[in-house]
Amino acid sequence: IEVPTLLFWDDVFEESRPRAWWQQFRHLISLLLQLLLLAVRVVALADPLTTGQSDARRLWILLIDRSASMTSPENSVAPGSKSRLEVALREARGIATRMREWDEAMVVAFSDDVQVMCGRTDDPGAVLKALEMIHPSDRPGDTPGALTFARSVRAGERMPEIILCTDPQGASAVEDPEGLWIVIAGEPVENLG
């Protein structure tokens, strides 16, 4: 005995069968896309390193020149340009925001003396706060003295990575650039007279 409502169900199943060849694989494609998204999430959570990156802990020493020459404008011909110190601090902030969670940084400001603004820390916020506390000096710069101090700081068995943010005059005072990144703020300017 056939019940009339079963006839309706047979019609529904008959109409829902895939008509095109690609519709037969619709559920398989959906499953593969979900598995792909799951794999991407797992890889993202694993926090992989790209080629050239190391998971070794690094100590960055940011040497900021705050000597009198850093108060001159970055560009001598452009009116209203920022001071060299402002440019150097902007670059140093960029470096601090790119710190990895296992890296450490130290902020050192110098003119004719060396002042540690922030000791070794893995907190980028503390580094940024220390950079905000750096103000220009009316004293000449002693780049070799600051480099001697920075090279005396040890990072375990390795030497620290030193980033010197200075002007062209400070960069010209560097005798041994090994293990040193130099960020030059401003253009060289000829003295008048």
Residue frames relative to the residue before (quaternion, step in Angstrom):
aa qw qx qy qz dx dy dz
I 1.0000 0.0000 0.0000 0.0000 0.00 0.00 0.00
E 0.2115 -0.7728 0.5903 0.0982 3.52 -0.83 1.03
V 0.3005 -0.7258 0.5930 0.1769 3.47 -1.00 0.95
P 0.5518 -0.6622 0.3839 0.3311 3.59 -0.81 0.92
T 0.6339 0.5464 -0.3559 0.4159 3.64 1.03 -0.62
L 0.5821 0.5758 -0.3847 0.4261 3.63 1.08 -0.47
L 0.5871 0.5718 -0.3690 0.4385 3.54 1.10 -0.56
F 0.6337 0.5259 -0.3283 0.4626 3.57 1.05 -0.74
W 0.6566 0.5090 -0.3104 0.4620 3.58 0.99 -0.85
D 0.6184 0.5323 -0.3507 0.4596 3.57 1.00 -0.72
D 0.6431 0.5179 -0.3203 0.4644 3.58 1.01 -0.77
V 0.6407 0.5266 -0.3284 0.4520 3.61 0.99 -0.81
F 0.6897 0.4713 -0.2910 0.4663 3.60 0.86 -0.93
E 0.6365 0.5280 -0.3328 0.4532 3.53 1.05 -0.73
E 0.6827 0.4838 -0.2889 0.4652 3.62 0.99 -0.77
S 0.7003 0.4862 -0.2850 0.4381 3.61 1.04 -0.66
R 0.4575 0.6619 -0.4724 0.3598 3.62 1.16 -0.01
P 0.5324 -0.6394 0.4401 0.3377 3.60 -0.98 0.80
R 0.3048 -0.7695 0.5375 0.1614 3.49 -0.90 0.96
A 0.7441 0.3363 -0.2006 0.5412 3.61 1.02 -0.82
W 0.6319 -0.5651 0.3746 0.3755 3.59 -1.19 0.52
W 0.6677 0.5071 -0.3126 0.4463 3.61 1.02 -0.74
Q 0.5999 0.5653 -0.3681 0.4302 3.61 1.14 -0.48
Q 0.5743 0.5838 -0.3829 0.4275 3.59 1.18 -0.42
F 0.7341 0.4037 -0.2216 0.4990 3.59 1.13 -0.62
R 0.3332 0.7831 -0.4769 0.2197 3.58 1.27 0.10
H 0.7011 0.4560 -0.2792 0.4717 3.62 0.83 -0.89
L 0.6252 0.5299 -0.3369 0.4635 3.59 1.06 -0.68
I 0.6456 0.5070 -0.3174 0.4747 3.61 0.96 -0.82
S 0.6387 0.5207 -0.3233 0.4652 3.58 0.97 -0.83
L 0.6530 0.5067 -0.3102 0.4697 3.60 0.95 -0.85
L 0.6647 0.5029 -0.3089 0.4580 3.61 0.90 -0.87
L 0.6404 0.5129 -0.3265 0.4693 3.61 1.00 -0.76
Q 0.6505 0.5029 -0.3191 0.4713 3.60 0.97 -0.79
L 0.6498 0.5014 -0.3158 0.4761 3.60 0.99 -0.77
L 0.6268 0.5292 -0.3298 0.4672 3.59 1.05 -0.73
L 0.6581 0.4952 -0.3074 0.4766 3.60 0.93 -0.86
L 0.6327 0.5199 -0.3309 0.4689 3.59 1.00 -0.75
A 0.6524 0.5103 -0.3139 0.4641 3.60 0.95 -0.85
V 0.6379 0.5176 -0.3293 0.4655 3.61 0.99 -0.80
R 0.6581 0.5038 -0.3142 0.4630 3.61 0.94 -0.80
V 0.6460 0.5140 -0.3258 0.4608 3.59 0.94 -0.81
V 0.6567 0.4959 -0.3113 0.4753 3.59 0.94 -0.86
A 0.6495 0.5119 -0.3245 0.4592 3.61 0.96 -0.79
L 0.6668 0.4908 -0.3067 0.4694 3.59 0.96 -0.75
A 0.6235 0.5435 -0.3386 0.4485 3.59 1.13 -0.55
D 0.2474 -0.8104 0.4933 0.1968 3.62 1.29 -0.33
P 0.0387 0.8433 -0.5345 0.0406 3.58 0.60 1.10
L 0.4116 -0.6755 0.5523 0.2634 3.55 -1.27 0.45
T 0.3968 -0.7007 0.5354 0.2549 3.55 -1.04 0.75
T 0.6959 -0.4471 0.3402 0.4472 3.55 -1.26 0.19
G 0.7718 0.3165 -0.2493 0.4920 3.55 -0.87 0.93
Q 0.6273 0.5055 -0.3499 0.4780 3.59 1.20 -0.31
S 0.1890 -0.7667 0.6038 0.1087 3.51 -1.16 0.59
D 0.3818 -0.7146 0.5264 0.2579 3.54 -1.08 0.60
A 0.4079 0.7047 -0.4763 0.3318 3.57 1.28 0.23
R 0.4910 -0.6487 0.5011 0.2951 3.52 -1.08 0.79
R 0.1175 -0.7994 0.5880 0.0375 3.57 -0.86 1.00
L 0.2361 -0.7230 0.6280 0.1648 3.52 -1.26 0.54
W 0.1518 -0.7714 0.6152 0.0585 3.54 -0.69 1.17
I 0.1103 -0.7582 0.6384 0.0741 3.57 -0.90 0.93
L 0.1788 -0.7833 0.5918 0.0651 3.54 -0.56 1.23
L 0.1074 -0.7882 0.6057 0.0180 3.57 -0.45 1.26
I 0.0705 -0.8170 0.5722 -0.0095 3.57 -0.45 1.21
D 0.3073 -0.7430 0.5731 0.1585 3.56 -0.69 1.15
R 0.0245 -0.8095 0.5863 -0.0168 3.58 -0.67 1.10
S 0.2930 0.7881 -0.4899 0.2304 3.56 1.24 0.49
A 0.7289 -0.4464 0.2999 0.4236 3.56 -1.32 0.23
S 0.6429 0.5405 -0.3396 0.4233 3.61 1.00 -0.72
M 0.6111 0.5658 -0.3489 0.4297 3.61 1.20 -0.40
T 0.5874 0.5760 -0.3790 0.4237 3.61 1.24 -0.11
S 0.5518 0.6060 -0.4094 0.4008 3.59 1.19 -0.28
P 0.6127 -0.5827 0.3790 0.3762 3.59 -1.15 0.53
E 0.6190 -0.5647 0.4174 0.3516 3.51 -1.21 0.67
N 0.7824 0.1276 -0.0310 0.6087 3.54 0.97 -0.95
S 0.3547 -0.7885 0.4631 0.1951 3.57 -0.43 1.17
V 0.7111 0.4453 -0.2764 0.4687 3.62 1.12 -0.44
A 0.6545 0.4867 -0.3230 0.4800 3.61 1.18 -0.34
P 0.3446 -0.7489 0.5220 0.2189 3.60 -0.54 1.12
G 0.8180 0.2524 -0.1924 0.4798 3.55 -1.05 0.80
S 0.4061 0.7056 -0.4978 0.2989 3.61 1.16 0.29
K 0.5974 -0.5966 0.4133 0.3411 3.56 -1.19 0.60
S 0.5608 -0.5850 0.4529 0.3716 3.53 -1.24 0.42
R 0.6431 -0.5276 0.3871 0.3978 3.54 -1.24 0.41
L 0.6205 0.5407 -0.3456 0.4508 3.58 1.07 -0.70
E 0.6411 0.5172 -0.3284 0.4622 3.61 0.97 -0.80
V 0.6441 0.5092 -0.3171 0.4747 3.58 1.02 -0.78
A 0.6577 0.5087 -0.3073 0.4628 3.58 0.95 -0.91
L 0.6603 0.4978 -0.3080 0.4705 3.60 0.97 -0.81
R 0.6120 0.5390 -0.3517 0.4596 3.60 1.04 -0.69
E 0.6569 0.4990 -0.3047 0.4761 3.59 0.96 -0.87
A 0.6592 0.5086 -0.3077 0.4605 3.59 0.95 -0.86
R 0.6237 0.5241 -0.3412 0.4690 3.61 1.04 -0.71
G 0.6276 0.5392 -0.3312 0.4535 3.57 1.04 -0.77
I 0.6446 0.5072 -0.3104 0.4805 3.57 1.02 -0.81
A 0.6623 0.5190 -0.3089 0.4434 3.59 0.93 -0.88
T 0.6808 0.4821 -0.3057 0.4590 3.59 0.97 -0.72
R 0.6764 0.4686 -0.2981 0.4838 3.61 1.23 -0.31
M 0.3775 0.7253 -0.4961 0.2921 3.59 1.21 0.21
R 0.3787 -0.6862 0.5662 0.2552 3.55 -1.07 0.74
E 0.6583 -0.5568 0.3270 0.3869 3.59 -1.13 0.54
W 0.7204 0.4127 -0.2643 0.4908 3.63 1.11 -0.42
D 0.5310 0.6082 -0.4188 0.4157 3.61 1.26 0.11
E 0.2303 -0.7323 0.6189 0.1661 3.53 -1.31 0.39
A 0.1106 -0.7783 0.6131 0.0785 3.55 -1.22 0.46
M 0.1383 -0.7454 0.6485 0.0684 3.50 -1.33 0.49
V 0.2016 -0.7838 0.5784 0.1029 3.60 -0.89 0.91
V 0.0038 -0.7874 0.6142 -0.0520 3.54 -0.79 1.11
A 0.1411 -0.7660 0.6235 0.0673 3.57 -0.83 1.05
F 0.0014 0.8153 -0.5788 0.0149 3.55 -1.03 0.71
S 0.0334 -0.6878 0.7206 0.0810 3.46 -1.43 0.44
D 0.7853 -0.1332 0.0954 0.5970 3.63 -0.20 -1.16
D 0.7231 0.2663 -0.2167 0.5994 3.58 1.35 0.05
V 0.4184 -0.6910 0.5364 0.2443 3.56 -1.28 0.36
Q 0.0311 -0.7948 0.6058 -0.0162 3.56 -0.89 0.98
V 0.2931 -0.7439 0.5769 0.1674 3.58 -0.71 1.11
M 0.2305 -0.7997 0.5457 0.0984 3.56 -0.50 1.22
C 0.7825 0.0012 0.0356 0.6216 3.56 1.14 -0.68
G 0.3658 -0.7317 0.5352 0.2107 3.57 -0.73 1.07
R 0.7551 -0.3665 0.2648 0.4747 3.57 -1.28 -0.03
T 0.1629 0.7747 -0.5938 0.1441 3.54 -0.79 1.06
D 0.3220 -0.7241 0.5696 0.2181 3.55 -1.22 0.49
D 0.5365 0.6154 -0.3925 0.4236 3.58 1.31 0.28
P 0.3386 -0.7600 0.5140 0.2086 3.62 -0.39 1.17
G 0.5947 0.5768 -0.3649 0.4247 3.60 1.10 -0.59
A 0.6520 0.4982 -0.3118 0.4790 3.59 1.01 -0.78
V 0.6240 0.5282 -0.3349 0.4685 3.58 1.06 -0.72
L 0.6624 0.5017 -0.3035 0.4663 3.59 0.92 -0.91
K 0.6432 0.5188 -0.3198 0.4636 3.58 1.00 -0.82
A 0.6473 0.5112 -0.3151 0.4695 3.60 0.99 -0.80
L 0.6358 0.5244 -0.3325 0.4584 3.60 1.01 -0.74
E 0.6389 0.5294 -0.3263 0.4529 3.59 1.06 -0.71
M 0.6674 0.5163 -0.2995 0.4454 3.62 1.15 -0.53
I 0.5510 0.6127 -0.4039 0.3973 3.61 1.24 -0.07
H 0.0363 -0.7895 0.6120 -0.0287 3.56 -0.82 1.08
P 0.5877 -0.5981 0.4004 0.3694 3.60 -1.10 0.57
S 0.2997 -0.7238 0.5982 0.1686 3.50 -1.28 0.56
D 0.3947 -0.6896 0.5394 0.2788 3.57 -1.24 0.28
R 0.5263 0.6329 -0.3855 0.4169 3.56 1.31 0.34
P 0.5572 -0.5916 0.4460 0.3749 3.62 -1.16 0.39
G 0.5039 -0.6658 0.4673 0.2906 3.56 -1.25 0.38
D 0.1604 -0.7541 0.6297 0.0952 3.55 -1.17 0.67
T 0.1321 -0.8368 0.5293 0.0475 3.57 0.35 1.26
P 0.6598 0.4967 -0.3466 0.4448 3.66 0.81 -0.77
G 0.6450 0.5218 -0.3226 0.4557 3.61 1.00 -0.75
A 0.6512 0.5045 -0.3114 0.4737 3.57 1.01 -0.81
L 0.6547 0.5059 -0.3130 0.4664 3.59 1.00 -0.78
T 0.6113 0.5374 -0.3480 0.4652 3.59 1.05 -0.71
F 0.6437 0.5075 -0.3182 0.4763 3.58 0.98 -0.83
A 0.6897 0.4926 -0.2946 0.4415 3.60 0.78 -1.01
R 0.6827 0.4835 -0.2959 0.4610 3.59 0.96 -0.77
S 0.6111 0.5484 -0.3557 0.4465 3.59 1.22 -0.31
V 0.5821 0.5612 -0.3762 0.4525 3.60 1.24 -0.31
R 0.2184 -0.7897 0.5638 0.1043 3.57 -0.80 0.99
A 0.1824 -0.7421 0.6362 0.1059 3.52 -1.21 0.70
G 0.7632 -0.2503 0.1467 0.5773 3.58 0.45 1.17
E 0.8031 -0.2215 0.2024 0.5148 3.55 -0.82 -1.03
R 0.7121 0.4511 -0.2514 0.4757 3.58 1.18 -0.41
M 0.5402 -0.5697 0.5007 0.3646 3.50 -1.33 0.28
P 0.5031 -0.6444 0.4709 0.3316 3.60 -1.08 0.59
E 0.4671 -0.6184 0.5406 0.3274 3.55 -1.31 0.29
I 0.1475 -0.8151 0.5589 0.0382 3.58 -0.51 1.21
I 0.0931 -0.7701 0.6305 0.0268 3.53 -0.91 1.02
L 0.1435 -0.8020 0.5789 0.0331 3.54 -0.53 1.24
C 0.0967 -0.7762 0.6226 0.0241 3.58 -0.64 1.17
T 0.2248 0.7817 -0.5336 0.2318 3.57 -0.28 1.28
D 0.5384 -0.5837 0.4826 0.3695 3.56 -1.32 -0.14
P 0.7325 -0.4202 0.2686 0.4633 3.62 -1.19 0.08
Q 0.6267 0.5341 -0.3494 0.4471 3.61 1.03 -0.69
G 0.6684 0.4920 -0.2971 0.4722 3.59 0.95 -0.84
A 0.6477 0.5196 -0.3159 0.4589 3.57 1.03 -0.79
S 0.6470 0.5233 -0.3287 0.4468 3.59 1.06 -0.69
A 0.6331 0.5392 -0.3326 0.4448 3.61 1.20 -0.36
V 0.5219 0.6328 -0.4162 0.3923 3.61 1.26 -0.11
E 0.2192 -0.8017 0.5471 0.0993 3.55 -0.65 1.13
D 0.7938 0.1625 -0.0632 0.5827 3.59 1.02 -0.83
P 0.1378 -0.8452 0.5118 0.0689 3.62 -0.07 1.24
E 0.3953 0.7355 -0.4800 0.2690 3.63 1.21 0.08
G 0.8369 0.1297 -0.1366 0.5139 3.56 -0.91 1.00
L 0.6260 0.5369 -0.3103 0.4727 3.56 1.23 0.40
W 0.1777 -0.7298 0.6493 0.1194 3.55 -1.03 0.85
I 0.1377 -0.7967 0.5853 0.0617 3.56 -0.82 0.98
V 0.1205 -0.7529 0.6455 0.0443 3.54 -0.85 1.09
I 0.1541 -0.8114 0.5610 0.0557 3.57 -0.46 1.23
A 0.1633 -0.7817 0.5992 0.0573 3.53 -0.77 1.13
G 0.8145 0.2186 -0.1797 0.5064 3.56 -0.66 1.09
E 0.4949 -0.6430 0.5163 0.2739 3.47 -1.44 0.18
P 0.5554 -0.5753 0.4551 0.3917 3.58 -1.16 0.44
V 0.1355 -0.7869 0.6002 0.0475 3.57 -0.99 0.86
E 0.3771 -0.7035 0.5591 0.2241 3.55 -0.97 0.93
N 0.4320 -0.6729 0.5341 0.2745 3.55 -1.04 0.78
L 0.4132 -0.6936 0.5320 0.2553 3.56 -1.08 0.71
G 0.8157 0.3110 -0.2011 0.4445 3.56 -1.02 0.74
